[in-house]
Amino acid sequence: MASSKGTNTYNRQNWEDSDFPILCQTCLGDNPYLRMMKERYGKECKICSRPFATFRWCPGAKMRFKKTEICQTCAKLKNVCQTCLLDLEYGLPIQVRDQMLKLKTDLPQSDVNREYYLQNVDSNSKMPSQKNEVLSKLARTAPYYKRNRPHICSFWVKGECKRGEECPYRHERPNDPDDPLNDQNIRDRYYALPKLETPEDPLITTLYVGGLDDVLDEKDISSHFYQYGEIRNITLVPKQGCAFVQFSKRSSAELAAEKTFNNLVIHGRKIIVRWGKSQGRQLTPAVVNAAPQVPGLPGPLPPPPEELQNNFFNIPSTSSTTVGYPGTLLIHYPSQDPSRLGSIQMN
Protein backbone atom coordinates (compact mmCIF):
# COMPACT_ATOMS: atom_id res chain seq x y z
CA MET A 1 0.00 0.00 0.00
CA ALA A 2 1.48 3.29 -1.07
CA SER A 3 1.77 6.03 1.54
CA SER A 4 0.08 9.36 0.98
CA LYS A 5 1.89 12.66 0.63
CA GLY A 6 0.76 13.85 4.01
CA THR A 7 1.93 10.78 5.96
CA ASN A 8 5.31 10.51 4.22
CA THR A 9 8.41 11.89 5.91
CA TYR A 10 9.29 14.03 2.90
CA ASN A 11 6.94 16.05 0.74
CA ARG A 12 6.82 14.38 -2.66
CA GLN A 13 6.01 17.65 -4.38
CA ASN A 14 9.56 18.79 -3.63
CA TRP A 15 11.20 15.64 -4.97
CA GLU A 16 13.42 16.48 -7.89
CA ASP A 17 12.90 15.09 -11.39
CA SER A 18 15.21 16.70 -13.96
CA ASP A 19 16.12 15.80 -17.54
CA PHE A 20 19.84 16.63 -17.39
CA PRO A 21 22.30 17.09 -14.52
CA ILE A 22 24.34 20.17 -13.61
CA LEU A 23 27.92 19.17 -14.37
CA CYS A 24 31.29 20.76 -15.01
CA GLN A 25 33.20 20.13 -18.23
CA THR A 26 35.69 17.83 -16.52
CA CYS A 27 33.05 15.48 -15.10
CA LEU A 28 31.13 15.53 -18.38
CA GLY A 29 34.19 14.26 -20.24
CA ASP A 30 35.46 14.67 -23.80
CA ASN A 31 33.23 12.03 -25.39
CA PRO A 32 30.83 13.75 -27.85
CA TYR A 33 28.70 10.59 -28.10
CA LEU A 34 27.89 10.39 -24.43
CA ARG A 35 25.25 7.94 -23.27
CA MET A 36 23.72 8.84 -19.91
CA MET A 37 21.51 6.60 -17.78
CA LYS A 38 18.80 8.17 -15.63
CA GLU A 39 17.00 6.70 -12.65
CA ARG A 40 14.03 8.60 -11.31
CA TYR A 41 14.24 9.04 -7.53
CA GLY A 42 17.10 6.57 -7.54
CA LYS A 43 19.03 7.95 -4.61
CA GLU A 44 18.81 10.48 -1.80
CA CYS A 45 20.87 13.63 -1.82
CA LYS A 46 23.90 13.45 0.47
CA ILE A 47 23.21 17.00 1.68
CA CYS A 48 19.44 17.34 2.09
CA SER A 49 18.56 13.60 2.12
CA ARG A 50 15.73 14.08 -0.38
CA PRO A 51 15.23 11.68 -3.33
CA PHE A 52 16.29 13.04 -6.71
CA ALA A 53 16.85 11.83 -10.26
CA THR A 54 20.30 10.25 -10.44
CA PHE A 55 22.46 10.11 -13.58
CA ARG A 56 25.29 7.72 -14.40
CA TRP A 57 27.63 7.88 -17.38
CA CYS A 58 31.13 7.10 -18.63
CA PRO A 59 33.02 10.33 -19.47
CA GLY A 60 35.40 8.68 -21.96
CA ALA A 61 37.42 5.67 -22.97
CA LYS A 62 39.25 3.93 -20.12
CA MET A 63 37.51 6.19 -17.63
CA ARG A 64 35.51 5.18 -14.59
CA PHE A 65 31.74 5.60 -14.44
CA LYS A 66 30.58 8.71 -12.64
CA LYS A 67 27.27 9.60 -11.01
CA THR A 68 25.54 12.56 -9.40
CA GLU A 69 25.91 12.86 -5.63
CA ILE A 70 23.69 15.83 -4.69
CA CYS A 71 20.42 17.21 -6.02
CA GLN A 72 20.12 20.22 -8.30
CA THR A 73 18.61 22.42 -5.58
CA CYS A 74 21.69 22.05 -3.38
CA ALA A 75 23.95 22.48 -6.42
CA LYS A 76 22.25 25.74 -7.43
CA LEU A 77 22.51 27.18 -3.93
CA LYS A 78 26.30 26.84 -4.03
CA ASN A 79 26.80 27.00 -7.83
CA VAL A 80 28.71 23.72 -7.83
CA CYS A 81 28.84 20.53 -9.88
CA GLN A 82 26.55 17.72 -8.79
CA THR A 83 29.38 15.19 -8.92
CA CYS A 84 32.69 16.76 -7.85
CA LEU A 85 31.20 19.68 -5.82
CA LEU A 86 33.64 22.16 -7.35
CA ASP A 87 32.67 25.64 -8.45
CA LEU A 88 31.20 25.70 -11.96
CA GLU A 89 32.87 28.97 -12.92
CA TYR A 90 36.37 28.62 -11.47
CA GLY A 91 36.66 24.89 -10.78
CA LEU A 92 37.85 25.53 -7.21
CA PRO A 93 36.70 24.09 -3.87
CA ILE A 94 33.84 25.86 -2.13
CA GLN A 95 35.94 26.85 0.87
CA VAL A 96 38.57 28.57 -1.29
CA ARG A 97 35.95 30.42 -3.31
CA ASP A 98 33.95 31.59 -0.30
CA GLN A 99 37.06 32.85 1.50
CA MET A 100 38.22 34.87 -1.49
CA LEU A 101 34.76 36.31 -2.20
CA LYS A 102 34.03 36.72 1.54
CA LEU A 103 30.79 34.80 1.19
CA LYS A 104 29.05 33.29 4.17
CA THR A 105 25.93 31.25 3.56
CA ASP A 106 24.54 29.86 6.82
CA LEU A 107 22.63 26.89 5.48
CA PRO A 108 20.82 24.84 8.16
CA GLN A 109 22.38 21.46 8.87
CA SER A 110 19.76 19.83 11.09
CA ASP A 111 17.12 17.64 9.45
CA VAL A 112 14.03 19.67 10.34
CA ASN A 113 15.50 23.12 9.65
CA ARG A 114 17.09 21.97 6.41
CA GLU A 115 13.81 20.46 5.16
CA TYR A 116 11.90 23.65 6.01
CA TYR A 117 14.52 25.82 4.32
CA LEU A 118 14.55 23.79 1.11
CA GLN A 119 10.76 23.74 0.89
CA ASN A 120 10.62 27.53 0.98
CA VAL A 121 13.62 28.25 -1.22
CA ASP A 122 13.02 28.88 -4.89
CA SER A 123 14.13 25.92 -6.99
CA ASN A 124 15.41 28.31 -9.67
CA SER A 125 17.56 30.28 -7.24
CA LYS A 126 21.22 30.47 -8.13
CA MET A 127 24.21 32.15 -6.59
CA PRO A 128 25.04 35.35 -8.51
CA SER A 129 28.22 35.27 -10.53
CA GLN A 130 31.03 37.38 -9.06
CA LYS A 131 34.34 38.16 -10.71
CA ASN A 132 37.58 38.03 -8.80
CA GLU A 133 41.09 38.46 -10.16
CA VAL A 134 42.70 36.08 -7.69
CA LEU A 135 40.16 33.35 -8.42
CA SER A 136 40.66 33.87 -12.14
CA LYS A 137 44.39 33.22 -11.70
CA LEU A 138 43.76 30.10 -9.60
CA ALA A 139 41.13 28.68 -11.94
CA ARG A 140 41.96 26.03 -14.51
CA THR A 141 41.99 27.25 -18.08
CA ALA A 142 41.15 23.80 -19.51
CA PRO A 143 39.35 20.70 -18.24
CA TYR A 144 41.45 18.17 -16.35
CA TYR A 145 40.23 14.84 -17.70
CA LYS A 146 42.80 12.79 -15.78
CA ARG A 147 40.57 13.25 -12.76
CA ASN A 148 38.13 10.77 -14.34
CA ARG A 149 40.65 7.93 -14.49
CA PRO A 150 39.94 4.72 -12.53
CA HIS A 151 41.13 4.47 -8.98
CA ILE A 152 44.38 2.74 -8.10
CA CYS A 153 44.06 -1.00 -7.51
CA SER A 154 44.76 -1.62 -3.83
CA PHE A 155 45.38 -5.33 -4.47
CA TRP A 156 48.06 -4.49 -7.05
CA VAL A 157 49.81 -2.23 -4.54
CA LYS A 158 49.89 -5.17 -2.12
CA GLY A 159 51.06 -7.49 -4.91
CA GLU A 160 47.90 -9.62 -4.78
CA CYS A 161 45.99 -8.59 -7.93
CA LYS A 162 45.31 -11.61 -10.18
CA ARG A 163 43.27 -9.91 -12.92
CA GLY A 164 46.20 -8.64 -14.91
CA GLU A 165 45.21 -6.54 -17.93
CA GLU A 166 41.51 -7.24 -17.30
CA CYS A 167 41.58 -5.31 -14.03
CA PRO A 168 39.39 -2.19 -14.35
CA TYR A 169 41.57 -0.29 -11.87
CA ARG A 170 44.92 1.35 -12.47
CA HIS A 171 48.10 -0.57 -11.75
CA GLU A 172 50.14 2.36 -10.49
CA ARG A 173 51.75 3.28 -7.23
CA PRO A 174 50.16 6.19 -5.36
CA ASN A 175 52.23 9.35 -5.24
CA ASP A 176 51.37 10.10 -1.62
CA PRO A 177 49.53 7.37 0.34
CA ASP A 178 48.94 9.79 3.25
CA ASP A 179 47.37 12.48 1.07
CA PRO A 180 44.46 14.04 3.05
CA LEU A 181 42.49 14.44 -0.19
CA ASN A 182 42.12 10.67 -0.37
CA ASP A 183 39.69 10.72 2.55
CA GLN A 184 37.09 13.37 1.82
CA ASN A 185 33.66 14.01 3.25
CA ILE A 186 31.03 15.38 0.86
CA ARG A 187 29.12 17.22 3.58
CA ASP A 188 32.25 18.96 4.86
CA ARG A 189 33.19 19.94 1.30
CA TYR A 190 29.73 21.34 0.63
CA TYR A 191 29.47 23.37 3.83
CA ALA A 192 33.17 24.36 3.56
CA LEU A 193 33.84 23.22 7.11
CA PRO A 194 37.42 23.00 8.38
CA LYS A 195 38.65 19.67 9.67
CA LEU A 196 40.21 19.18 13.09
CA GLU A 197 43.69 17.74 12.64
CA THR A 198 44.51 14.70 14.76
CA PRO A 199 47.72 15.05 16.83
CA GLU A 200 50.60 12.75 15.99
CA ASP A 201 51.14 11.68 19.60
CA PRO A 202 49.02 8.50 20.04
CA LEU A 203 48.99 8.95 23.82
CA ILE A 204 46.81 12.06 23.65
CA THR A 205 43.24 11.08 24.51
CA THR A 206 42.07 14.41 25.95
CA LEU A 207 39.77 16.95 24.32
CA TYR A 208 39.63 20.63 25.21
CA VAL A 209 36.05 21.88 25.64
CA GLY A 210 35.80 25.68 25.72
CA GLY A 211 33.11 28.34 25.78
CA LEU A 212 31.50 27.09 29.00
CA ASP A 213 29.55 29.19 31.48
CA ASP A 214 28.55 28.79 35.13
CA VAL A 215 25.35 26.94 34.22
CA LEU A 216 27.08 23.99 32.56
CA ASP A 217 28.44 21.37 34.91
CA GLU A 218 30.21 18.04 34.65
CA LYS A 219 26.95 16.14 34.21
CA ASP A 220 26.01 18.16 31.12
CA ILE A 221 29.38 17.53 29.51
CA SER A 222 29.31 13.84 30.36
CA SER A 223 25.81 13.41 28.89
CA HIS A 224 27.06 14.65 25.49
CA PHE A 225 30.39 12.78 25.34
CA TYR A 226 29.55 9.41 26.89
CA GLN A 227 28.07 8.16 23.59
CA TYR A 228 31.49 8.17 21.90
CA GLY A 229 33.26 5.90 24.37
CA GLU A 230 34.32 5.36 27.95
CA ILE A 231 35.28 8.60 29.71
CA ARG A 232 38.18 8.31 32.12
CA ASN A 233 38.02 11.75 33.68
CA ILE A 234 36.44 15.20 33.27
CA THR A 235 38.30 18.21 34.67
CA LEU A 236 36.40 21.50 34.97
CA VAL A 237 38.24 24.82 35.08
CA PRO A 238 35.56 27.41 35.97
CA LYS A 239 37.94 30.38 35.96
CA GLN A 240 38.98 29.68 32.38
CA GLY A 241 35.47 28.67 31.27
CA CYS A 242 36.67 25.35 29.89
CA ALA A 243 36.96 21.66 30.65
CA PHE A 244 39.11 18.69 29.66
CA VAL A 245 37.50 15.38 28.75
CA GLN A 246 39.85 12.40 28.85
CA PHE A 247 38.81 9.15 27.17
CA SER A 248 40.10 5.68 27.91
CA LYS A 249 40.84 4.91 24.25
CA ARG A 250 42.31 7.00 21.45
CA SER A 251 39.65 5.79 19.00
CA SER A 252 36.90 7.16 21.24
CA ALA A 253 38.61 10.55 21.42
CA GLU A 254 39.00 10.67 17.62
CA LEU A 255 35.33 9.82 17.12
CA ALA A 256 34.24 12.48 19.61
CA ALA A 257 36.47 15.10 17.98
CA GLU A 258 35.11 14.27 14.53
CA LYS A 259 31.45 14.38 15.55
CA THR A 260 31.52 17.43 17.85
CA PHE A 261 33.97 19.76 16.06
CA ASN A 262 32.01 22.90 15.08
CA ASN A 263 28.82 20.97 15.76
CA LEU A 264 28.32 20.90 19.54
CA VAL A 265 25.58 22.96 21.21
CA ILE A 266 24.72 22.49 24.90
CA HIS A 267 21.74 24.37 26.32
CA GLY A 268 21.71 26.75 23.37
CA ARG A 269 25.40 27.61 23.72
CA LYS A 270 27.95 26.72 21.04
CA ILE A 271 30.87 24.82 22.50
CA ILE A 272 34.44 24.85 21.18
CA VAL A 273 36.12 21.45 20.85
CA ARG A 274 39.86 21.08 20.30
CA TRP A 275 42.51 18.46 20.92
CA GLY A 276 44.45 18.69 24.17
CA LYS A 277 48.18 19.32 24.04
CA SER A 278 50.77 17.10 25.67
CA GLN A 279 52.66 19.01 28.34
CA GLY A 280 56.19 17.64 28.80
CA ARG A 281 57.79 17.59 32.21
CA GLN A 282 60.01 20.66 32.56
CA LEU A 283 63.39 20.31 34.27
CA THR A 284 64.62 22.80 36.84
CA PRO A 285 67.92 24.67 36.40
CA ALA A 286 69.53 22.43 39.03
CA VAL A 287 68.82 19.37 36.94
CA VAL A 288 69.87 21.03 33.70
CA ASN A 289 73.23 22.11 35.15
CA ALA A 290 73.87 18.77 36.86
CA ALA A 291 77.09 16.93 36.16
CA PRO A 292 77.04 13.88 33.88
CA GLN A 293 76.58 10.44 35.37
CA VAL A 294 79.54 8.32 36.41
CA PRO A 295 80.25 5.58 33.84
CA GLY A 296 79.36 2.09 35.05
CA LEU A 297 76.79 3.19 37.63
CA PRO A 298 73.08 2.49 37.07
CA GLY A 299 70.92 5.31 35.89
CA PRO A 300 68.18 7.06 37.83
CA LEU A 301 64.94 5.25 38.58
CA PRO A 302 62.03 5.89 36.22
CA PRO A 303 59.08 7.99 37.39
CA PRO A 304 56.15 6.13 38.94
CA PRO A 305 53.31 5.18 36.58
CA GLU A 306 50.53 7.72 36.37
CA GLU A 307 47.23 6.72 34.82
CA LEU A 308 45.84 10.23 35.06
CA GLN A 309 47.91 13.16 33.88
CA ASN A 310 45.67 16.19 34.14
CA ASN A 311 48.32 18.84 34.71
CA PHE A 312 47.01 20.96 31.82
CA PHE A 313 48.28 24.32 33.15
CA ASN A 314 51.87 23.21 33.96
CA ILE A 315 51.33 23.48 37.71
CA PRO A 316 54.64 22.55 39.40
CA SER A 317 54.52 19.31 41.32
CA THR A 318 55.01 19.60 45.09
CA SER A 319 55.80 15.92 45.65
CA SER A 320 58.98 15.88 43.55
CA THR A 321 62.10 17.81 44.50
CA THR A 322 65.57 18.00 43.11
CA VAL A 323 68.92 17.35 44.69
CA GLY A 324 72.07 19.01 43.42
CA TYR A 325 74.13 15.83 43.24
CA PRO A 326 75.83 14.87 40.01
CA GLY A 327 73.66 12.79 37.73
CA THR A 328 70.51 12.98 39.87
CA LEU A 329 67.07 13.76 38.55
CA LEU A 330 63.71 14.50 40.12
CA ILE A 331 62.90 12.62 43.32
CA HIS A 332 59.88 10.46 42.60
CA TYR A 333 60.17 7.91 45.45
CA PRO A 334 60.79 8.51 49.17
CA SER A 335 63.77 6.16 49.04
CA GLN A 336 65.50 8.56 46.62
CA ASP A 337 65.59 11.38 49.18
CA PRO A 338 68.93 11.25 51.08
CA SER A 339 67.57 13.49 53.86
CA ARG A 340 64.48 11.38 54.53
CA LEU A 341 65.90 9.84 57.74
CA GLY A 342 67.90 12.88 58.71
CA SER A 343 71.36 14.07 57.79
CA ILE A 344 74.51 14.99 59.66
CA GLN A 345 76.19 18.31 58.99
CA MET A 346 79.85 17.65 58.27
CA ASN A 347 82.16 20.52 59.31
Order of alpha helices (4+ residues) and beta strands (2+ residues): alpha-beta-beta-beta-alpha-alpha-alpha-alpha-alpha-alpha-beta-alpha-beta-beta-alpha-beta-beta-beta-alpha
